[in-house]
Amino acid sequence: MTVVATTDRAEVTDLFARLANLLDEKRHHDASSVYHDDIMVRSPRAELSGIAEVTAHLKHSEVEGEHTHHVHGDVLVHLDGDRAEATANQLAYFYRTGEPPHRTSGLRLSTTAVRTTEGWRFTEMNIAITWMRE
């Protein structure tokens, strides 16, 4: 593996951590730091096209007084030049300050990312719920 491939793999993997921070910190206005302008997100809850639609969905999905803690693991990245296919497992915890989580879920993310002038960005994300506890 070349230094460039190793760096690209690390940068694509880093997208998942940056996504978790963005979601947990409710920085929806920074969505373009992880998503491409032409992002397509498919999940059991919605099918979203474009950065404006994704940003609006994130903002409108907020629940007053509820916080989240997203954790990604088992990230696999397959590079093909300026394009990458990546998968990850995601654990999502929903809680209120000072209380244990009242909802948790395990998800599987299948993504496509592309290299842009600003760095790697997700262009497609398919989210599947593998389990949920309420």
C-alpha positions as CSV (number, residue, x, y, z in Angstrom):
1,M,0.0,0.0,0.0
2,T,1.3,3.4,-0.9
3,V,1.6,6.4,1.4
4,V,-1.1,8.2,-0.7
5,A,-3.5,5.2,-0.3
6,T,-2.9,5.0,3.4
7,T,-3.5,8.7,3.8
8,D,-6.7,8.5,1.6
9,R,-8.0,5.6,3.7
10,A,-7.4,7.5,6.9
11,E,-9.1,10.6,5.6
12,V,-12.2,8.6,4.5
13,T,-12.3,6.8,7.8
14,D,-12.0,10.3,9.5
15,L,-15.3,11.3,7.7
16,F,-17.2,8.9,10.0
17,A,-15.7,10.5,13.2
18,R,-16.4,14.0,11.8
19,L,-20.0,13.0,11.0
20,A,-20.5,11.7,14.6
21,N,-19.2,15.0,16.1
22,L,-21.3,17.1,13.7
23,L,-24.4,15.1,14.7
24,D,-23.7,15.1,18.4
25,E,-22.8,18.8,18.5
26,K,-25.8,19.7,16.4
27,R,-23.6,21.6,13.9
28,H,-26.0,21.1,11.0
29,H,-24.7,24.3,9.3
30,D,-21.4,22.5,8.9
31,A,-22.9,19.5,7.0
32,S,-20.9,20.4,3.9
33,S,-17.7,19.6,5.9
34,V,-18.7,15.9,5.6
35,Y,-21.3,15.7,2.8
36,H,-20.9,16.7,-0.9
37,D,-23.4,19.2,-2.3
38,D,-25.0,16.4,-4.3
39,I,-25.3,14.0,-1.3
40,M,-28.0,11.3,-1.5
41,V,-29.1,9.7,1.8
42,R,-31.4,6.8,2.1
43,S,-32.6,5.6,5.5
44,P,-35.7,3.9,6.8
45,R,-36.9,7.4,7.9
46,A,-36.2,9.4,4.8
47,E,-34.7,9.7,1.3
48,L,-32.8,13.0,1.0
49,S,-31.2,14.6,-2.0
50,G,-28.8,17.5,-1.8
51,I,-27.0,19.2,1.0
52,A,-29.9,21.7,1.6
53,E,-32.4,18.8,2.1
54,V,-30.0,16.9,4.4
55,T,-29.2,20.0,6.5
56,A,-33.0,20.8,6.8
57,H,-33.7,17.2,7.9
58,L,-31.0,17.2,10.5
59,K,-32.3,20.5,12.0
60,H,-35.9,19.4,12.0
61,S,-35.1,16.0,13.5
62,E,-33.9,17.6,16.7
63,V,-35.9,16.9,19.9
64,E,-35.9,19.6,22.6
65,G,-33.6,18.5,25.5
66,E,-32.4,15.3,23.8
67,H,-28.7,14.7,23.1
68,T,-27.0,12.0,21.0
69,H,-23.8,10.1,21.2
70,H,-22.8,8.4,17.9
71,V,-19.9,5.9,17.7
72,H,-18.6,4.3,14.5
73,G,-16.5,1.2,14.2
74,D,-15.5,-1.6,11.9
75,V,-14.8,0.9,9.1
76,L,-13.8,-0.6,5.8
77,V,-12.6,1.5,2.9
78,H,-12.1,0.4,-0.7
79,L,-10.3,3.1,-2.7
80,D,-10.6,3.6,-6.5
81,G,-8.7,6.7,-7.3
82,D,-10.7,9.8,-6.3
83,R,-13.6,7.6,-5.2
84,A,-14.1,5.3,-2.2
85,E,-16.7,2.8,-1.1
86,A,-16.8,2.7,2.7
87,T,-18.9,0.8,5.3
88,A,-19.2,1.3,9.1
89,N,-21.2,0.1,12.0
90,Q,-22.8,2.9,14.0
91,L,-24.1,2.9,17.6
92,A,-26.4,5.8,18.4
93,Y,-27.4,6.7,21.9
94,F,-30.2,9.1,22.7
95,Y,-30.3,10.6,26.2
96,R,-31.2,13.6,28.3
97,T,-28.6,15.4,30.4
98,G,-27.7,13.4,33.5
99,E,-29.8,10.4,32.5
100,P,-28.9,7.1,30.9
101,P,-29.9,6.6,27.2
102,H,-33.6,6.1,26.7
103,R,-33.1,4.8,23.2
104,T,-30.2,3.1,21.5
105,S,-29.7,1.7,18.0
106,G,-27.2,-0.2,15.9
107,L,-27.0,0.8,12.2
108,R,-25.0,-0.2,9.2
109,L,-23.8,2.6,6.9
110,S,-22.8,2.0,3.3
111,T,-21.3,5.0,1.7
112,T,-19.6,6.4,-1.3
113,A,-17.1,9.3,-0.9
114,V,-15.2,11.4,-3.4
115,R,-12.1,13.5,-3.2
116,T,-13.0,17.2,-3.6
117,T,-10.8,20.3,-3.4
118,E,-11.8,20.6,0.3
119,G,-11.0,17.0,1.0
120,W,-13.1,13.8,1.0
121,R,-16.9,14.1,1.2
122,F,-19.7,11.6,1.3
123,T,-21.8,11.6,-1.9
124,E,-24.1,8.7,-1.0
125,M,-25.1,7.1,2.3
126,N,-27.4,4.2,2.8
127,I,-28.4,3.6,6.4
128,A,-29.9,0.3,7.6
129,I,-31.1,-0.2,11.1
130,T,-29.9,-3.6,12.4
131,W,-31.5,-3.3,15.9
132,M,-33.2,-0.7,18.2
133,R,-34.0,-0.6,21.9
134,E,-36.5,2.0,23.2
